[in-house]
Amino acid sequence: QVQLVEAGGGLVQPGGSLRLSCAASGSTFNINVMGWYRQAPGKQRELVARITKSGRTNYADSVKGRCTSSRENAKNTVYLEMHSLKPEEKAVYYCKAETMAWGNYWGQGTQVTVSS
């Protein structure tokens, strides 16, 4: 089993920045890929960024150049730094762990609101 806890959400002004974190616990050795997803009200959950165990990343086109995902394997923690945030990026941001043997796990989500 894997448990994920996100932190760092909150209210930020348009054009501002935010750093989210996701701490994994439990059988973390089985985690291969960590991902960040977001879900806005009335919309489907969408990928923001994914990062492999080796640190390889890929990003949604909508956030390329504005977001950076990083990973501290020793702390079993991944981060998502977001810059130049837009009001339409208000959403609940979720962390996802893809394991090699047990499927996927999700965190409880953290709310990000972009508003003046």
C-alpha positions as CSV (number, residue, x, y, z in Angstrom):
1,Q,0.0,0.0,0.0
2,V,1.0,3.6,-0.7
3,Q,-0.3,6.7,1.0
4,L,0.1,10.1,-0.6
5,V,-0.3,13.5,1.1
6,E,-0.3,16.7,-0.9
7,A,0.4,20.1,0.5
8,G,1.1,23.7,-0.6
9,G,-2.2,24.7,-2.2
10,G,-3.9,27.9,-1.5
11,L,-4.9,31.3,-2.9
12,V,-2.6,32.9,-5.4
13,Q,-3.0,36.0,-7.5
14,P,-3.0,35.7,-11.3
15,G,0.6,35.7,-12.5
16,G,1.7,34.3,-9.2
17,S,3.6,31.1,-8.3
18,L,3.0,28.2,-6.1
19,R,4.9,25.1,-5.0
20,L,3.0,21.9,-4.3
21,S,4.5,18.9,-2.6
22,C,3.4,15.2,-2.3
23,A,4.9,13.0,0.3
24,A,4.6,9.3,-0.2
25,S,4.7,6.7,2.6
26,G,4.2,3.0,2.9
27,S,5.6,0.7,0.2
28,T,7.3,3.4,-1.7
29,F,9.9,1.2,-3.2
30,N,7.3,0.0,-5.6
31,I,6.6,3.4,-7.0
32,N,7.8,3.9,-10.5
33,V,6.2,7.1,-11.7
34,M,4.7,10.0,-9.8
35,G,2.3,12.4,-11.4
36,W,0.4,15.6,-10.9
37,Y,-3.2,16.0,-12.1
38,R,-5.8,18.6,-11.6
39,Q,-9.6,18.7,-11.8
40,A,-11.5,21.9,-12.2
41,P,-15.2,22.1,-11.3
42,G,-17.3,20.4,-13.9
43,K,-14.3,19.2,-15.8
44,Q,-12.4,15.9,-16.1
45,R,-9.2,15.3,-14.3
46,E,-6.2,16.1,-16.5
47,L,-2.5,15.5,-16.4
48,V,-0.3,18.3,-15.4
49,A,3.1,16.6,-15.1
50,R,4.7,13.2,-14.6
51,I,8.1,12.3,-13.3
52,T,9.8,8.9,-13.4
53,K,12.0,7.5,-10.8
54,S,15.0,8.5,-12.7
55,G,13.8,12.1,-12.9
56,R,12.5,12.1,-16.5
57,T,9.6,14.5,-16.8
58,N,6.8,15.3,-19.2
59,Y,4.3,18.1,-19.0
60,A,0.9,19.0,-20.4
61,D,1.2,21.4,-23.3
62,S,-0.8,24.0,-21.3
63,V,1.9,24.2,-18.6
64,K,5.1,23.7,-20.5
65,G,7.6,26.4,-19.7
66,R,5.7,27.5,-16.6
67,C,5.8,24.3,-14.5
68,T,8.6,22.2,-13.1
69,S,8.3,18.9,-11.4
70,S,11.1,17.5,-9.3
71,R,11.6,14.5,-7.1
72,E,13.5,13.7,-3.9
73,N,13.7,10.0,-3.8
74,A,15.4,10.0,-0.4
75,K,12.4,11.8,1.0
76,N,9.8,10.0,-1.2
77,T,8.5,13.4,-2.1
78,V,7.7,15.1,-5.4
79,Y,7.2,18.8,-6.1
80,L,5.3,20.8,-8.6
81,E,6.4,24.4,-9.1
82,M,3.9,26.5,-11.0
83,H,4.5,30.0,-12.3
84,S,2.5,32.6,-14.2
85,L,-0.7,31.0,-12.9
86,K,-4.0,31.8,-14.6
87,P,-7.5,32.0,-13.1
88,E,-8.6,29.1,-15.2
89,E,-6.0,26.9,-13.5
90,K,-8.1,27.0,-10.3
91,A,-8.6,23.3,-9.5
92,V,-8.0,20.6,-7.0
93,Y,-4.5,19.3,-7.7
94,Y,-3.9,15.6,-7.1
95,C,-0.8,13.5,-6.7
96,K,-0.7,10.0,-8.3
97,A,1.7,7.2,-7.7
98,E,2.0,4.5,-10.4
99,T,3.4,1.3,-8.8
100,M,5.0,-1.6,-10.6
101,A,2.9,-4.3,-8.9
102,W,-0.1,-2.7,-7.2
103,G,-1.6,-0.3,-9.6
104,N,-2.2,3.4,-9.0
105,Y,-2.7,5.4,-5.8
106,W,-4.1,9.0,-5.4
107,G,-3.7,11.6,-2.8
108,Q,-6.7,13.5,-1.3
109,G,-5.9,16.6,-3.4
110,T,-5.0,20.2,-2.5
111,Q,-7.1,23.2,-3.7
112,V,-5.4,25.8,-5.8
113,T,-7.3,29.1,-6.4
114,V,-6.0,31.7,-8.7
115,S,-7.8,34.9,-8.1
116,S,-7.3,38.6,-7.4
